[in-house]
Amino acid sequence: MMNQLKTNCNSVTKVEQPSRHVSQFNQPAIYFNKINPHLYHISQRSTNLFLLINSLNSTSVFLFHNSDPENMQQHNGGDASQRIARISAHLNPHKLQMEAKAVLERSNCRAKGGSPGFKVAILGASGGIGQPLSMLMKMNPLVSVLHLYDVANTPGVTSDISHMDTGAVVRGFLGPQQLENALTGMDLVIMPAGVPRKPGMTRDDLFNINAGIVKTLCEGIAKCCPKAIVNIISNPVNSTVPIAAEVFKKAGTYDPKRLLGVTMLDVVRANTFVAEVLGLDPREVDVPVVGGHAGVTILPLLSQIKPPCSFTSEEAAYLTSRIQNGGTEVVEAKAGAGSATLSMAYAAVKFADACLRGLRGDADVIKCAFVPSVVTELPFFASKVRLGRNGIEEVYTLGPMNKFERAGLEMAKKELAGSIEKGVSFATK
């Protein structure tokens, strides 16, 4: 089939990569010549001294004698305790991250040299998608703080990823009792939590387990970071996004601009599969994928491909089928050992980066996502959206479609309607 493809492609313009921002590190100057002998008594007999760096407005270094607690308390004892805690947090971040009753609040503990950027939480960070997703987000220069949450194995994943020499500060959170701490103050929440597909399972087979997980996590989001952009990966996306919407509505925090189902893997697959048969670099191909994120609801608009190319009806049917069944292809190839985790993590990070660039104020950040929509009669639909400082700034119409795509659209809408209703019913029962 690949050899029979007949295409007519225009010249390809390479997409410019986003620039990387490197944070600069400032070393604090220490001056020993400003110690005030009238304020602090230094014992000649002391063998145990504490060296503390004075905070913010002072450039002095003060030496406190450990056997003179009265003197220490008299002169900014509270500030000294905070500085000690901060230094301890920098030297032993792992210990502080896992203790719920740490002396220093997590929100105030940042490793020296942490880059400016956004705070991101990953819910389900220890899973098959969560681990590579966490690693890739640690590499993103737009991330300053990365919170990793799961119900198991978070300490190990956090320790491992925190050793990477990139700017983001990593903190781990384990179990429901630490969910609120994981979410407080976040700008972006990415949710890959849930069980993976196994051979013979459809995304709807996952519903009974994953629906409850998504509902619980969204309740935490509504309470702790209601203004965060939320990226839902947990399957079935066609149902879990409506669940999230209903939870936020009940909490009074629903903002349709900030809720997005991640369908980027469908776009990534479409770009890859089409590029293979055209003999192009996948990075030079852009295939809009609309509808939903399961089976026939996945509708690649091959007539709108960039660079423009023409396909026969047989060629379009072949490519559409492979794109729709890409997940099943991986599940069967892994033979019970998992689902599409690595490619999903890559696609999720690609989409998360677009959300962060939108929050930063970059212009013309356009991606496909499953979102609250009025493009069709359905309340949710995947289509191109423009991302900005408030999340979704614009939802684009579907554009011109050929006969094959219009027929696929009708099948997609019929399937989607049932999946959306299933999610809404679960959340409101």
Salt bridges, closest charged atoms under 4 A:
GLU180 OE2 - LYS223 NZ 2.71
GLU246 OE2 - LYS249 NZ 3.40
ASP255 OD2 - ARG258 NE 3.21
ASP266 OD2 - HIS293 ND1 2.70
GLU276 OE1 - ARG322 NH1 3.12
ASP281 OD2 - ARG283 NH2 2.77
GLU329 OE2 - ARG322 NH2 3.21
ASP353 OD2 - ARG357 NE 2.91
ASP362 OD2 - ARG360 NH2 2.59
GLU377 OE2 - LYS413 NZ 3.29
GLU394 OE1 - ARG386 NE 3.31
GLU410 OE2 - LYS413 NZ 3.41
